[in-house]
Amino acid sequence: MELITTGYAGTMESNDIMITVEPSDQDGVQVELTSSVYQQFGKQIIAVIRETVASYGVENALITAVDKGALDCTVRARVSTALMRSAKRSDYTWEVRQDV
């Protein structure tokens, strides 16, 4: 997926996460995370962000995340939405996970 512009998703409300996705000239995906629960869950939040970005085939991006206690499913949804908005795409592929 090619990122075209800056994409946003989420809110600053409790139990949510604000995600900003920007195209990047640097190699790789850079993740900047601010979270009130960084010490306990920072590594997990970053892992979920990276896994979601990788599942869309994005190789170069700057991801800024401001977490307010979001669950993994919320993080995935916000990152997916921000990526689609950044790529200016609307061909969503929704799925129901059977392993949950």
Buried (B, 14 or more C-beta within 10 A) or exposed (E): BEBEEBBBBBEEEEEBBBBBBBBBEEEEBEBEBEBEEEEEBBEEBBBBBBEBBEEBEBBBBBBBBBBBBBEBEBBBBBBBBBBBBBBEBEEEEEEEEEEE
